[in-house]
């Protein structure tokens, strides 16, 4: 069995198919780890989601900010963004089934030698604590009253974790840490607006994985995406896999067993007519 982790697909279906051909993906015995944001902004969001659902027994997927956004828009919690490419999912005869399945996916995968999240891990959390907190949100998303949480999910506060947090503030902080974090201060304040390159970081902030004494550092390598301006990054106990395919760069697969990197460029059929986003 070969295991590959793949960075943010963002609806780039044709690019994904090219990458799967490049790694000779064999559904009968291979496994894919998808770091989230598999949909939205590229032209093939419905096709990517259908492919993932069809191969659900061969993939591990974590929720990214675009998956949560799609679920929220589908339930009337938020209006569509002008650059969204989700309408085909909402109007598809199997769209409801696909979104129901998507809502059941985890925020974190923790297995043997690797952990996988979409954006990052709060530096003061151990891996075991992060997994427990992820499961709190996953339980709410699977509950019959999940729409109540969707209405409270948006916002940048609280920006710092506290074990005493309760209710929607607690759940929002957990979701933001897993799906939106890039930078954090040494004191644990998350910064959600910065999307640029490391040399341009605001003073007092660091990439979440470079915070001194990060408690998730250890035996397991953390796989994540979300930060296209960072690009491929191997080191600091992490592998960053969002290499900006949507922006005309590459879609990346990382072999979990031999650490080989395989990349393909953007297929022009996947390029949105205008705009984009993280």
C-alpha positions in Angstrom: 0.0 0.0 0.0 1.2 3.5 -0.9 0.1 6.5 1.2 0.1 10.0 -0.2 -0.9 13.3 1.3 -2.2 15.9 -1.2 -2.3 19.7 -0.7 -5.3 22.0 -1.2 -7.1 21.0 -4.3 -9.7 23.8 -4.2 -11.8 22.4 -7.0 -8.9 21.8 -9.4 -10.3 18.5 -10.7 -8.2 18.1 -13.8 -5.0 18.9 -12.0 -6.0 16.3 -9.4 -6.5 13.7 -12.0 -3.1 14.4 -13.5 -1.5 14.1 -10.1 -3.2 10.8 -9.4 -1.9 9.5 -12.8 1.6 10.8 -11.9 1.6 8.8 -8.7 -0.2 5.9 -10.3 -2.8 5.9 -7.6 -4.4 2.4 -7.2 -7.7 2.6 -5.3 -7.6 -1.1 -4.6 -4.7 -0.7 -2.2 -3.4 2.9 -2.0 -4.5 5.6 0.4 -4.8 9.4 0.1 -4.7 11.9 2.9 -6.3 15.2 1.9 -5.5 18.2 4.0 -8.8 20.0 3.4 -10.0 22.8 1.1 -10.7 20.2 -1.6 -13.5 22.4 -3.0 -14.1 26.0 -4.0 -12.5 28.6 -6.3 -11.4 26.2 -9.0 -13.9 25.2 -11.8 -14.4 21.6 -10.7 -15.7 21.7 -7.1 -18.6 19.3 -7.7 -16.3 16.8 -9.6 -13.7 16.8 -6.9 -16.3 16.3 -4.1 -18.0 13.5 -6.1 -14.6 11.8 -6.7 -13.8 12.0 -2.9 -17.2 10.6 -2.0 -16.8 7.7 -4.5 -13.4 6.9 -3.0 -14.3 7.6 0.6 -12.9 4.2 1.7 -9.5 5.1 0.2 -9.1 8.6 1.6 -8.7 10.4 4.9 -10.0 14.0 4.7 -10.0 16.8 7.2 -12.3 19.8 7.0 -10.9 23.1 5.8 -12.3 26.5 5.9 -13.8 26.1 2.4 -15.7 22.9 3.4 -17.2 24.6 6.5 -18.0 27.7 4.3 -19.8 25.5 1.8 -21.9 23.8 4.5 -22.8 27.2 6.0 -23.8 28.7 2.6 -25.9 25.6 1.8 -27.9 26.2 5.0 -28.4 29.9 4.4 -26.0 30.9 7.3 -23.8 33.0 5.0 -24.3 34.4 1.5 -22.0 33.0 -1.2 -18.7 34.8 -1.8 -18.4 36.4 -5.2 -15.5 34.1 -6.1 -17.2 30.9 -4.8 -17.6 28.0 -7.2 -20.0 26.0 -5.1 -23.3 26.5 -7.0 -23.0 23.2 -9.0 -22.8 21.4 -5.7 -25.9 23.0 -4.3 -27.9 22.4 -7.4 -26.7 18.8 -8.0 -29.2 16.0 -7.4 -26.7 14.4 -5.1 -25.5 17.7 -3.6 -27.3 17.1 -0.3 -25.9 13.7 0.1 -22.4 15.0 -0.7 -22.6 17.8 1.9 -24.0 15.5 4.5 -21.0 13.2 4.1 -18.7 16.2 4.1 -20.1 17.4 7.4 -19.2 14.1 9.1 -15.5 14.5 8.3 -13.0 15.2 11.1 -11.0 18.3 11.9 -7.9 16.1 12.7 -6.5 12.8 11.8 -4.0 11.3 14.2 -2.5 8.0 13.2 0.8 6.3 13.9 3.6 8.5 12.4 1.5 11.4 11.1 -1.1 13.9 12.2 -3.1 15.9 9.7 -5.0 19.2 10.0 -6.0 21.8 7.6 -4.3 25.0 8.8 -2.4 24.2 11.9 -2.4 23.4 15.6 -2.5 25.8 18.5 1.1 25.7 19.8 0.1 25.2 23.4 -1.9 22.0 22.6 -0.4 18.5 22.7 -1.5 16.2 19.9 -3.7 14.2 22.3 -5.4 17.4 23.6 -5.9 18.7 20.1 -7.6 15.5 19.1 -10.0 15.7 22.0 -10.9 19.3 21.2 -11.4 18.4 17.5 -13.8 15.7 18.6 -15.9 18.3 20.5 -16.5 20.2 17.3 -17.0 17.0 15.3 -19.7 15.9 17.7 -21.6 19.2 17.3 -21.4 19.1 13.5 -22.8 15.6 13.6 -25.6 16.6 15.9 -29.2 17.3 14.7 -28.9 20.9 15.9 -25.6 21.6 14.0 -27.0 24.6 12.2 -27.0 26.5 15.5 -23.3 26.2 15.6 -22.9 27.3 12.0 -24.5 30.6 12.8 -22.0 31.2 15.6 -18.9 29.8 13.8 -17.7 33.0 12.2 -15.5 35.5 13.9 -11.9 36.2 15.0 -12.5 36.0 18.8 -11.5 34.7 21.1 -8.0 34.8 19.5 -6.3 33.0 22.4 -7.1 29.7 23.9 -8.2 29.2 27.5 -9.3 25.9 28.9 -12.1 27.8 30.7 -13.8 28.7 27.4 -17.3 27.4 27.1 -20.2 27.3 24.6 -19.8 28.8 21.1 -16.7 30.8 22.0 -15.0 27.6 22.8 -16.1 25.9 19.6 -15.2 28.9 17.5 -11.7 29.1 18.9 -11.2 25.4 18.2 -12.4 25.7 14.6 -10.3 28.8 14.0 -7.2 27.0 15.3 -7.7 24.0 13.0 -8.9 25.8 9.9 -7.5 29.4 9.8 -4.4 29.7 11.9 -1.1 30.7 10.2 0.6 33.0 12.7 0.6 33.1 16.5 2.4 35.1 19.2 4.6 33.5 21.7 1.8 34.2 24.3 -0.7 32.3 22.2 -2.6 35.0 20.4 -3.7 33.8 16.9 -3.6 36.2 13.9 -6.1 35.5 11.1 -5.6 38.3 8.6 -2.1 37.7 7.3 -1.8 35.6 4.1 1.6 36.6 2.9 5.1 35.2 3.0 7.2 34.6 6.1 9.5 37.6 5.7 6.5 39.9 5.7 5.0 38.7 9.0 3.8 41.4 11.4 6.1 42.0 14.3 5.6 39.7 17.3 4.1 36.8 15.4 5.6 33.6 14.1 4.4 30.7 12.0 2.4 28.5 14.4 4.9 25.6 13.9 7.9 27.7 14.9 6.6 28.9 18.3 9.2 28.0 20.9 8.3 24.9 23.0 5.4 24.0 20.7 3.7 21.2 22.6 2.7 19.2 19.5 6.4 18.8 18.5 7.5 15.2 18.7 7.4 11.9 17.0 4.5 12.5 14.6 5.0 14.8 11.6 2.1 17.2 11.1 0.7 17.6 7.6 -1.2 20.8 6.8 -2.2 23.1 4.0 -4.0 26.5 3.9 -1.0 28.8 3.5 -0.3 29.0 -0.2 2.2 31.8 0.2 4.3 29.5 2.4 4.4 26.8 -0.3 6.1 23.5 0.3 7.8 23.4 3.6 9.5 20.4 5.1 11.0 20.9 8.5 10.2 22.0 12.0 8.3 18.7 12.4 5.8 19.6 9.7 5.1 19.3 6.0 3.1 22.2 4.5 1.4 21.1 1.3 -0.6 24.0 -0.1 1.6 24.9 -3.1 -0.9 27.3 -4.8 -2.2 25.2 -7.7 -5.2 27.5 -7.9 -2.8 30.4 -8.4 -1.1 28.8 -11.4 1.6 26.9 -9.4 1.6 23.3 -8.4 -0.6 20.6 -6.8 1.6 18.5 -4.5 1.5 14.9 -3.3 3.8 13.7 -0.5 4.6 10.1 -0.1 4.2 9.3 3.6 6.5 6.3 3.5 9.5 7.6 1.6 9.0 11.4 1.8 9.2 11.8 -2.0 7.4 14.9 -3.4 5.5 14.7 -6.7 4.0 17.8 -8.3 1.9 18.8 -11.4 1.1 22.2 -12.6 -2.3 23.8 -12.9 -4.4 22.4 -15.7 -5.9 25.5 -17.4 -9.3 24.0 -17.4 -9.3 24.4 -13.6 -8.5 28.1 -13.6 -11.3 30.3 -12.4 -12.4 33.1 -14.7 -11.4 35.8 -12.1 -10.5 36.1 -8.5 -9.7 33.4 -6.1 -8.8 33.1 -2.4 -7.4 31.0 0.3 
